[in-house]
Structure formats: C-alpha cells, structure tokens
Amino acid sequence: SPQTQQMNRAFFEDHAASLKERMASAFDALGVRGDQLQPIAEGFALADGPLTLEMVRQSDLGPVMDLFDPEDTGRLLLTYPGEVADEEALRERVESVGAFWFSQRRSLDEAWSVLGREVITAAGLGLGAILLIALIAYRHPRGVAVALAPAVLASVATVGFLSLLGTAIGPIHGLALLLVIAIAADYGVMLEAHHRNPGPLMLSVLMAYTTTMCSFGALSLSQHPILHGFGLTIACGVTFSLLLLPALDRTLTRSSTGPPS
C-alpha cells in the first residue's frame, strides 16, 4: 500500500548509511566483495512517490509482471511467507481467490529431481553404448571388461570418496560422473589396445589425464559451490581411473596368451 511504502521509505532514508555498511559486511562475510555494490548504491534513486503497478509494468520488470499476471487484472502479490505449516492448504487458499501460487523451493526441488533422473538415464545409456561398442570391437569378454571396468569402478569409488568427505551427492556431481565414465572408458580402450606396449600406453594416458586435470579438474579450486563440486568430482574420478589401470594391466598380462580371436 502507499502507506507501507512511505513508512519503508522513511526508514530507509533515516538508516541509509548503516544499512549500506551492514549489507557490505554481510557480503564480505559470504566471500563477495562489498565494494562492488558501491556503483549500484550510487546509481540507486528513490522514486518521488509510491510505486504503482503501472510504473512496474513500464520498467524492465514488465515481462515478470506479465508472467505472474498475464491477463492484466491488476492484482499481484509477490511475497515470501515464513514458516508454512501446511503449504498445500495455503496454495489452495491462494488459488481460490484467483491468484498464482509459485513456490521457489518446490520448483527448484522438482527441477533438481528431474535433472537427477535424466542423469541416471544418461549414465545407463552411456554404459550400454560402451558395452555395445566394446562387444562389436573386441568380440571377447576380456576386452569388454577392460573397457567397462575403469568407468564403473571409478564412478563407484568417486561417489564413495565424496560421501566420506561429507559431500551431499546431487545432479551436478552426476553430470560430472558422465564425463568420468567417458574418460575412464577411454583409458580402458587405451589399455586394451596398448597393454603390450607400455611406452605408448603411458604417454597416451598421462597426456589425457593431464589435460583433463588442467581443464575440468582445475574447477575444484573454485569457490563457487557448483563449479567446485563439478571439478572435484571429475578430478577424483579420473584419478581413480588412472590408479586402477596398473591392476587391470596386470590382470591382462596374466590372463592374456594372445590377441583375442
């Protein structure tokens, strides 16, 4: 209401300096440089009068208004409720008066859930494709096992290691594991093709490992949680893949009496 806006405006004008300092301190505590807000603070000007719905529609927020009030009824309420005991009852009440109910937390949870299922599906399809290609290429159980073993074992080891670190495994880690599966399968193919020639094998694997760590693995140094989790998962996955290769190579050397027929 206009009265509430006037009250908030008066409070802001009386406490502008302290509010800016508190905001800057809060951002500094979260690792964000508070001085980066200074240009925004300098360019921010209070409106001469109460803010109206028409003023918002004519601003850059117009598309957002169209999203929540597509029929231009003029009735719009954007609010963040506190602790809700019965969200379903509140949603029904809001919708009963013709309003649009949008729960940011629920929408994000549903989006993450859908992404997680798609990641699991993609991982299954990827492993299936690797199995099919290995069967066609090698036509031998040993070659198929060598192609799949690094991908499967490295993925399991990575999830276990991250769990030991107290990391909550989410879709972002699943996306990174898709790359781990692809890279580990590449290591397995290299091992199957060159296990009798350790020189080319070591060169190929170390070059692939180094380039992966310098690109994706370096993201683990980021302070951004998503980038950090993505990079850490890949770094652990390719490292476990590399560590598994000597054991697989010894297994191949012991069991191989010649090239697969």
ABEGO torsion letter per residue (X at the ends): XAAAAAAAAAAAAAAAAAAAAAAAAAAAAAGBBAAAAAAAAAABBBBABBBBAAAAAABAAAAAAAAABAAGAGBBBBBBBBBBABAAAAAAAAAAAGBBBBBAAAAAAAAAAAAAAAAAAAAAAAAAAAAAAAAAAAGBAAAAAAAAAAAAAAAAAAAAAAAAAGBBBBAAAAAAAAAAAAAAAAAAAAAAAAAABAAAAAAAAAAAAAAAAABAAAAAABABAAAAAAAAAAAAAAAAAAAAAAAAAAAAAAABAEBBX
